[in-house]
Amino acid sequence: MKQPPVISLKKICKSFPLEVGGEQQVLFDVSFDINPGEFVAIMGPSGSGKSTCMNIVGALDTASSGIYELYGKDITTMSADELATIRNEYIGFVFQNFNLLSKRNILDNVMLPLMYRGIPMSERISKSREMLKLVGLENFETYLPTQLSGGMKQRVAIARALAGDPKLILADEPTGALDSKMGNEILRFFKKLNKDLGITIIMITHEFEIASYADRILHVYDGRITYDGPVPKNEHVLLKSEKSRKK
């Protein structure tokens, strides 16, 4: 039996109020499904609406209209507290700037989402050590983030995201603060997590080279999905979809 989508967006629109009155619409009838085990890149230039789309997918913001179902739950009209619970239970976040607590060692950083869930200390430590071993940092648990390289910090962030056994990892420009070598290492690790553990991954990026690590690209331009399909051989296909939108 086919599993239901992890994410299902139906005709999502988003508008923001303007200081001078009225509002600006930034997403227009965005609809797509993401199935369990997919590795999807949401790609688009600055100002395209991809970040707004990401915030809605990550339950960090709500749509102005449309329906968003996460694992079959309609979260469109949930309260801020309900959305916080959804984020904690279903989604692991990996951000561009790592978002690590600089004065806490990396074991404490990985344990953070488990603390919010009220997991007992012994279980928190055991699970966090397991995740640090998974990302190859089992010998660094007493180190502070300031003692680590950028690539190591991002692996700590990935371990933290995985500690809560999320059904979905949402990575926002995960290589943006890294050099190309470290960035490629992190992208290969995401690929391994997806293939070996079957974790559903959504990655936000503006670069085709990074998006090409995914298996599917959702290209956003002017607040609309202009391409939804497998990674094309080159970026020209995506640029062509933008030009079609401009006409």
DRENSE-536073 format. One record per residue (C-alpha): residue number from 1; residue in one letter; x, y, z. Coordinates in Angstrom, 2 decimals, padded with zeros to 5 digits. Each point is the difference from the previous one (the first is absolute). Example, Ala and Ser with C-alpha at 12.3 -4.5 7.8 and 13.67 -1.06 7.14 Angstrom:
<nodes>
num residuo c1 c2 c3
1 A 012.30 -004.50 007.80 .
2 S 001.37 003.44 -000.66 .
</nodes>
This chain:
<nodes>
num residuo c1 c2 c3
1 M 000.00 000.00 000.00 .
2 K 001.38 003.41 -000.95 .
3 Q 000.77 002.24 002.95 .
4 P -001.66 003.42 000.18 .
5 P 002.17 003.06 -000.70 .
6 V 002.16 001.41 002.75 .
7 I -001.00 003.46 -001.20 .
8 S -002.94 001.08 -002.09 .
9 L -000.48 003.65 -000.95 .
10 K -003.18 000.95 -001.82 .
11 K -000.37 003.47 -001.55 .
12 I 002.11 001.72 002.67 .
13 C 000.02 003.80 -000.18 .
14 K 001.87 002.37 002.28 .
15 S -000.27 003.77 000.34 .
16 F 001.74 002.49 002.26 .
17 P -001.42 003.38 001.09 .
18 L 001.72 003.13 -001.30 .
19 E 000.80 003.00 002.21 .
20 V -001.77 002.30 -002.45 .
21 G -003.12 -002.14 000.10 .
22 G -001.17 -002.94 -002.02 .
23 E 002.07 -003.16 -000.35 .
24 Q 002.55 -001.70 -002.21 .
25 Q -000.60 -003.54 -001.16 .
26 V 003.16 -002.13 -000.13 .
27 L -001.38 -003.51 -000.64 .
28 F -002.65 -000.82 -002.58 .
29 D -001.92 -003.32 000.00 .
30 V 003.04 -002.10 000.94 .
31 S -000.87 -003.70 -000.12 .
32 F 002.23 -003.05 000.35 .
33 D 000.36 -003.30 001.85 .
34 I 003.19 -001.42 001.49 .
35 N 000.00 -003.73 000.64 .
36 P 001.80 -002.00 002.71 .
37 G 003.69 -000.52 -000.73 .
38 E 000.33 002.74 -002.62 .
39 F 002.95 002.39 -000.15 .
40 V -001.40 003.24 -001.42 .
41 A 001.67 003.37 -000.63 .
42 I -002.15 003.13 000.03 .
43 M 001.99 002.36 -002.19 .
44 G -000.41 003.55 -001.23 .
45 P 001.72 003.40 -000.19 .
46 S -000.14 002.57 002.79 .
47 G -003.49 001.42 000.33 .
48 S -001.60 -002.96 -001.77 .
49 G -002.07 -001.09 003.00 .
50 K 001.99 -003.13 000.86 .
51 S 000.76 001.19 003.54 .
52 T -003.66 000.77 000.61 .
53 C -000.87 -003.42 -001.36 .
54 M 002.59 -001.54 002.32 .
55 N -001.42 001.81 003.03 .
56 I -003.45 -001.36 -000.74 .
57 V 001.29 -003.55 -000.63 .
58 G 001.97 000.21 003.27 .
59 A -003.05 001.19 001.95 .
60 L 001.87 003.21 000.79 .
61 D -002.70 002.06 -001.72 .
62 T -003.55 -000.53 -001.19 .
63 A -001.54 000.43 -003.44 .
64 S -002.52 002.72 -000.77 .
65 S -002.14 -002.56 -001.80 .
66 G 000.18 -003.57 -001.22 .
67 I 000.52 -003.29 001.81 .
68 Y 003.20 -001.47 001.46 .
69 E -000.05 -003.58 001.19 .
70 L 003.00 -001.48 001.83 .
71 Y -000.26 -003.79 000.30 .
72 G -003.71 000.30 -000.62 .
73 K -000.56 002.67 002.67 .
74 D -001.44 003.28 -001.20 .
75 I 002.20 002.55 001.74 .
76 T -001.27 003.01 -001.96 .
77 T -001.90 001.59 002.87 .
78 M 001.98 -001.28 002.99 .
79 S 001.00 002.39 002.78 .
80 A 003.61 001.04 000.64 .
81 D 000.24 -002.49 002.89 .
82 E -001.38 -002.81 -002.14 .
83 L 002.46 000.81 -002.78 .
84 A 002.86 -000.03 002.52 .
85 T -001.05 -003.52 001.02 .
86 I -000.15 -001.07 -003.66 .
87 R 003.51 001.34 -000.61 .
88 N 001.38 -001.78 003.04 .
89 E -001.63 -003.34 -000.82 .
90 Y 000.32 -000.20 -003.78 .
91 I 002.76 002.27 -001.34 .
92 G 003.76 000.20 000.48 .
93 F 001.48 003.35 -001.05 .
94 V 003.49 000.66 -001.37 .
95 F 000.75 003.69 -000.52 .
96 Q 002.69 001.84 -001.96 .
97 N 001.58 001.54 003.10 .
98 F -000.19 -003.18 002.11 .
99 N -001.93 001.67 002.91 .
100 L 002.15 -001.68 002.65 .
101 L 000.27 001.27 003.59 .
102 S 003.59 001.28 000.14 .
103 K 000.46 -000.46 003.76 .
104 R -001.30 -003.58 000.11 .
105 N 001.95 -003.03 -001.17 .
106 I -001.16 -001.89 -003.05 .
107 L -001.59 -002.81 002.02 .
108 D -002.20 002.58 001.76 .
109 N -000.85 001.56 -003.36 .
110 V -001.14 -003.33 -001.43 .
111 M -002.06 -000.75 003.12 .
112 L -001.95 003.26 -000.25 .
113 P -003.08 -001.20 -001.97 .
114 L -000.22 -003.07 002.26 .
115 M -000.08 002.26 003.06 .
116 Y -002.97 001.88 -001.47 .
117 R -001.79 -003.33 -000.35 .
118 G 000.57 -000.83 003.65 .
119 I 002.17 -003.05 -000.77 .
120 P 001.83 -001.31 003.12 .
121 M 003.65 001.08 000.27 .
122 S 001.49 -003.48 -000.35 .
123 E -001.96 -000.58 -003.21 .
124 R 000.93 003.44 -001.31 .
125 I 003.70 -000.70 000.49 .
126 S -000.20 -003.47 -001.55 .
127 K -001.95 001.18 -003.07 .
128 S 002.20 003.06 -000.53 .
129 R 003.18 -002.04 000.19 .
130 E -001.47 -002.40 -002.54 .
131 M -000.69 002.91 -002.38 .
132 L 003.48 001.49 000.47 .
133 K 001.46 -003.39 -000.88 .
134 L -002.21 -000.12 -003.10 .
135 V 001.48 003.29 -001.25 .
136 G 003.55 -001.00 000.97 .
137 L 000.41 002.30 003.01 .
138 E -000.13 -002.48 002.87 .
139 N 003.39 001.17 001.28 .
140 F -000.95 003.70 000.14 .
141 E -002.98 000.08 002.36 .
142 T 001.72 002.26 002.57 .
143 Y 001.17 002.52 -002.63 .
144 L -001.64 003.41 -000.30 .
145 P -001.30 001.08 -003.44 .
146 T 002.74 002.65 -000.16 .
147 Q 002.59 -002.80 000.01 .
148 L -001.43 -001.66 -003.11 .
149 S 000.30 000.62 -003.74 .
150 G -003.03 001.13 -002.00 .
151 G -000.57 -003.48 -001.39 .
152 M 000.15 -001.52 003.48 .
153 K -002.48 002.58 001.30 .
154 Q -002.42 -000.92 -002.77 .
155 R 000.37 -003.68 000.87 .
156 V -000.88 000.88 003.60 .
157 A -003.08 001.79 -001.32 .
158 I -000.92 -003.11 -002.01 .
159 A 000.48 -002.20 003.09 .
160 R -002.29 002.34 001.94 .
161 A -002.61 -000.17 -002.75 .
162 L 000.15 -003.80 000.01 .
163 A -000.09 -000.39 003.78 .
164 G -003.76 000.44 000.12 .
165 D -000.59 -002.76 -002.60 .
166 P -001.68 002.45 -002.42 .
167 K -002.04 -001.26 -002.90 .
168 L 001.29 002.92 -002.05 .
169 I 003.20 002.05 -000.15 .
170 L -000.29 003.56 -001.28 .
171 A 003.40 001.45 -000.95 .
172 D 000.12 003.73 -000.72 .
173 E 003.05 000.88 -002.13 .
174 P 002.00 -002.59 001.99 .
175 T 003.29 000.70 -001.78 .
176 G -000.29 003.79 -000.14 .
177 A 002.58 000.60 002.75 .
178 L 002.43 -002.67 -001.22 .
179 D 002.76 -000.16 -002.59 .
180 S -000.63 -002.19 -003.04 .
181 K 001.89 -003.03 001.36 .
182 M -001.85 -000.02 003.32 .
183 G -003.26 000.79 -001.77 .
184 N 000.33 -003.00 -002.29 .
185 E 000.79 -002.18 003.02 .
186 I -003.22 001.08 001.72 .
187 L -002.04 -000.54 -003.17 .
188 R 001.41 -003.50 -000.41 .
189 F -000.94 -000.68 003.61 .
190 F -003.58 001.13 -000.65 .
191 K -000.08 -002.34 -003.00 .
192 K 001.19 -002.86 002.20 .
193 L -002.64 000.74 002.67 .
194 N -002.66 -000.01 -002.66 .
195 K 001.12 -003.21 -001.69 .
196 D 001.09 -002.02 003.03 .
197 L -002.59 001.08 002.57 .
198 G -002.85 001.00 -002.31 .
199 I -000.35 003.42 001.61 .
200 T -002.06 002.49 -001.99 .
201 I 002.11 003.09 -000.67 .
202 I -001.03 003.41 -001.32 .
203 M 002.88 002.34 -000.78 .
204 I -000.34 003.70 -000.76 .
205 T 002.60 001.52 -002.33 .
206 H 000.50 002.57 -002.74 .
207 E 002.82 -001.95 -001.69 .
208 F -000.56 -002.65 -002.65 .
209 E 003.24 -001.80 000.87 .
210 I -001.26 -000.54 003.55 .
211 A -003.56 -000.86 -001.08 .
212 S 001.40 -002.68 -002.32 .
213 Y 000.84 -002.16 003.03 .
214 A -003.74 -000.51 000.46 .
215 D -002.12 -002.36 -002.09 .
216 R -002.71 002.56 -000.79 .
217 I -000.11 003.76 -000.38 .
218 L -002.88 002.35 000.72 .
219 H 000.95 003.26 -001.68 .
220 V -001.69 003.13 001.33 .
221 Y -000.18 003.25 -001.92 .
222 D -002.20 003.04 000.66 .
223 G -001.84 -001.96 002.67 .
224 R -000.97 -002.89 -002.26 .
225 I 001.34 -003.48 -000.66 .
226 T 001.43 000.17 -003.51 .
227 Y 001.65 -003.43 -000.03 .
228 D -000.69 -003.20 001.93 .
229 G 001.94 -003.04 -001.09 .
230 P 003.25 -001.94 000.07 .
231 V 003.29 001.89 000.00 .
232 P 000.60 001.12 -003.60 .
233 K 003.35 -000.38 -001.73 .
234 N 000.69 003.71 000.32 .
235 E -001.46 003.18 001.45 .
236 H -001.20 001.19 -003.41 .
237 V -003.24 -001.96 000.44 .
238 L -000.77 001.91 003.20 .
239 L 000.93 003.35 -001.49 .
240 K -002.30 -000.79 -002.92 .
241 S -002.83 -000.62 002.47 .
242 E 000.65 003.48 001.45 .
243 K -000.15 001.59 -003.46 .
244 S -003.28 -001.78 -000.71 .
245 R -001.38 001.54 003.18 .
246 K 001.14 003.51 -001.06 .
247 K -001.95 -000.13 -003.26 .
</nodes>
